[in-house]
Amino acid sequence: MDAGIVLLAKMRAAFVLSIVPVMRALLRRIALNALNCEHSYKRSLRQKMKRTAMDNNYMIQVLSSCFIENTLDSSDALCQA
């Protein structure tokens, strides 16, 4: 019985490790799309990323502008391919 629990834990850990890169890529894509949706700060994407990392108020503005606009109009996807 104890060996079965250990095997189950190992299988669960392997599954979690296999899905981490997919989740990281998805979160990165959502973040880039959120930065592209924000139009109040007319700068390059790299400058927007740096400002978002340094300024929490701007980060909230980026997230709210993207998600609020897209949730009101459900025809647009949050993560575009």
C-alpha positions in Angstrom: 0.0 0.0 0.0 2.8 2.4 0.8 4.6 1.8 -2.5 1.3 2.6 -4.3 1.1 6.0 -2.6 4.7 6.8 -3.4 4.1 5.8 -7.0 1.0 8.0 -7.2 2.9 10.9 -5.7 5.7 10.5 -8.3 3.2 10.4 -11.1 1.4 13.5 -9.8 4.8 15.3 -9.6 5.7 14.3 -13.1 2.4 15.6 -14.4 2.8 18.9 -12.7 6.3 19.3 -14.0 5.1 18.5 -17.5 2.4 21.1 -17.5 4.5 24.0 -16.0 6.0 25.1 -19.4 2.5 25.2 -21.0 1.1 27.3 -18.2 4.1 29.6 -18.3 3.7 30.1 -22.0 -0.1 30.8 -21.6 0.5 33.4 -18.9 3.2 35.1 -20.9 0.8 35.3 -23.9 -2.0 36.7 -21.8 0.4 39.3 -20.3 1.7 40.3 -23.8 -1.9 40.7 -25.1 -2.8 42.7 -22.0 0.1 45.1 -22.8 -0.9 45.4 -26.4 -4.5 46.2 -25.4 -3.4 49.1 -23.2 -3.2 52.4 -25.3 -2.8 55.2 -22.8 1.0 54.9 -22.7 2.2 55.1 -26.3 5.6 53.3 -25.9 7.2 50.2 -27.2 6.2 46.8 -25.7 9.6 46.6 -23.9 9.1 50.0 -22.3 5.6 49.0 -21.2 6.9 45.8 -19.7 9.5 47.7 -17.7 7.0 50.3 -16.5 4.6 47.5 -15.5 7.3 45.8 -13.5 8.2 49.1 -11.6 4.8 50.7 -11.2 2.0 48.8 -9.6 -0.6 51.4 -10.5 0.3 51.0 -14.2 0.1 47.2 -13.8 -3.5 47.5 -12.5 -4.3 49.9 -15.3 -3.0 47.5 -17.9 -4.9 44.5 -16.4 -8.1 46.4 -15.9 -8.1 47.9 -19.4 -7.6 44.6 -21.1 -9.8 42.4 -19.1 -12.7 44.8 -18.5 -12.9 45.7 -22.2 -12.8 42.1 -23.3 -15.3 40.8 -20.7 -17.8 43.4 -21.9 -17.4 42.2 -25.5 -17.1 38.4 -25.2 -16.5 37.9 -28.9 -12.8 38.8 -28.4 -10.5 36.2 -26.9 -8.2 37.2 -24.1 -5.4 35.0 -25.5 -5.0 35.4 -29.2 -3.1 32.8 -31.2 
